[in-house]
Amino acid sequence: MTLAFNNMRSFGYGAGRWFRNLCIAVVLTTGNAAAQEVVIAALGDSLTAGYGLLQSDGFVPQMDAWLEGQGLAVDLRNAGVSGDTTAGGVSRVDWTLTPDVDGMIVALGGNDYLRGLDPSVSRENLRKILQVAQDKEVDVMLVGLRVGSNYGLAYKTAFEGMYSDLAVEFDVPLFPAFFQGLQAAAGMQDGVTQFMQRDGIHPNAEGVKVIVAAMGPAMLAFASKVNE
C-alpha cells in the first residue's frame, strides 16, 4: 500500500513537472514570437540621415523609440544618405534590402527638387525603387514631399503628384508630406522656422519630434501590417 502510494506520488510529481515545463516552453515560445522584431529600412536623404543632429535626435532613432513606446518591437534602420537624390536611392535599394529586412519606407525627392530635376525623371527613379521592393516582396510605405512654386505651378503639381500616383500604382501606403507635422504645428509657413536648423532646410531636434509624432500613427499601422 505504501509502495503503491509512493509510486503514484512519484508519477503525480513527474506528470506535474512535465506539465509545468510544457507550459513554460509554450509561454517562452509565444513570448519570443510576440517579441520578434520587425526590421524596417528607412531609405532616404539627409532628412532621414539626421543631418546636423546628435545621433539620438535624428528621425530614425526618434521614430524607432516612438514605435517601441507603442509596444511594437521594431528595428528601424537608417538607410539615409545626406545629399542623395532619387537616382542615388535606385543605386542603393538593392543592397539596402538585405534578406532580414521586412519593410521599407522611402523618403526621397528633396534633393531632386532643390536641384530642379525634371519630375518625370524623379518619378521613374521612385518607380524603380518600388519595383525592386515589390520583386523582393518587401512592403513599402512612401513618404511624399510638398514643395514651393519657385519652378512654376506645373512643376509643383507634377512633383507632388508623383507620390500619390506611384502609391496607387504599387498599392502602397502614402504619408503625404514629410514636414506635414511641422506645418500643422506651426499653423503657418513662417512659424516653421522655430523647428528648423539655421539652414532653413533641415529640422532641429524638436522639429524631428513633431514630425515623428505626426507620422508615427501611419508608421505604426505600416509596421504592424508588416509584422503580421
Secondary structure in CASP SS format (residue, H / E / C, confidence):
PFRMAT SS
TARGET T0000
AUTHOR 0000-0000-0000
METHOD secondary structure of the structure
MODEL  1
M C 1.00
T H 1.00
L H 1.00
A H 1.00
F H 1.00
N H 1.00
N H 1.00
M H 1.00
R H 1.00
S H 1.00
F H 1.00
G H 1.00
Y H 1.00
G H 1.00
A H 1.00
G H 1.00
R H 1.00
W H 1.00
F H 1.00
R H 1.00
N H 1.00
L H 1.00
C H 1.00
I H 1.00
A H 1.00
V H 1.00
V H 1.00
L H 1.00
T H 1.00
T H 1.00
G H 1.00
N H 1.00
A H 1.00
A H 1.00
A H 1.00
Q C 1.00
E C 1.00
V E 1.00
V E 1.00
I E 1.00
A E 1.00
A E 1.00
L E 1.00
G E 1.00
D C 1.00
S H 1.00
L H 1.00
T H 1.00
A H 1.00
G C 1.00
Y C 1.00
G C 1.00
L C 1.00
L C 1.00
Q H 1.00
S H 1.00
D H 1.00
G C 1.00
F H 1.00
V H 1.00
P H 1.00
Q H 1.00
M H 1.00
D H 1.00
A H 1.00
W H 1.00
L H 1.00
E H 1.00
G H 1.00
Q C 1.00
G C 1.00
L C 1.00
A C 1.00
V E 1.00
D E 1.00
L E 1.00
R E 1.00
N E 1.00
A E 1.00
G E 1.00
V C 1.00
S C 1.00
G C 1.00
D C 1.00
T C 1.00
T H 1.00
A H 1.00
G H 1.00
G H 1.00
V H 1.00
S H 1.00
R H 1.00
V H 1.00
D H 1.00
W H 1.00
T H 1.00
L C 1.00
T C 1.00
P C 1.00
D C 1.00
V C 1.00
D C 1.00
G E 1.00
M E 1.00
I E 1.00
V E 1.00
A E 1.00
L C 1.00
G C 1.00
G H 1.00
N H 1.00
D H 1.00
Y H 1.00
L H 1.00
R C 1.00
G C 1.00
L C 1.00
D C 1.00
P H 1.00
S H 1.00
V H 1.00
S H 1.00
R H 1.00
E H 1.00
N H 1.00
L H 1.00
R H 1.00
K H 1.00
I H 1.00
L H 1.00
Q H 1.00
V H 1.00
A H 1.00
Q H 1.00
D H 1.00
K C 1.00
E C 1.00
V C 1.00
D E 1.00
V E 1.00
M E 1.00
L E 1.00
V E 1.00
G C 1.00
L C 1.00
R C 1.00
V C 1.00
G C 1.00
S C 1.00
N C 1.00
Y C 1.00
G C 1.00
L H 1.00
A H 1.00
Y H 1.00
K H 1.00
T H 1.00
A H 1.00
F H 1.00
E H 1.00
G H 1.00
M H 1.00
Y H 1.00
S H 1.00
D H 1.00
L H 1.00
A H 1.00
V H 1.00
E H 1.00
F H 1.00
D C 1.00
V C 1.00
P C 1.00
L E 1.00
F E 1.00
P C 1.00
A C 1.00
F C 1.00
F C 1.00
Q H 1.00
G H 1.00
L H 1.00
Q H 1.00
A H 1.00
A H 1.00
A H 1.00
G C 1.00
M C 1.00
Q H 1.00
D H 1.00
G H 1.00
V H 1.00
T H 1.00
Q H 1.00
F H 1.00
M E 1.00
Q C 1.00
R C 1.00
D C 1.00
G C 1.00
I C 1.00
H C 1.00
P E 1.00
N C 1.00
A H 1.00
E H 1.00
G H 1.00
V H 1.00
K H 1.00
V H 1.00
I H 1.00
V H 1.00
A H 1.00
A H 1.00
M H 1.00
G H 1.00
P H 1.00
A H 1.00
M H 1.00
L H 1.00
A H 1.00
F H 1.00
A H 1.00
S H 1.00
K H 1.00
V H 1.00
N C 1.00
E C 1.00
END
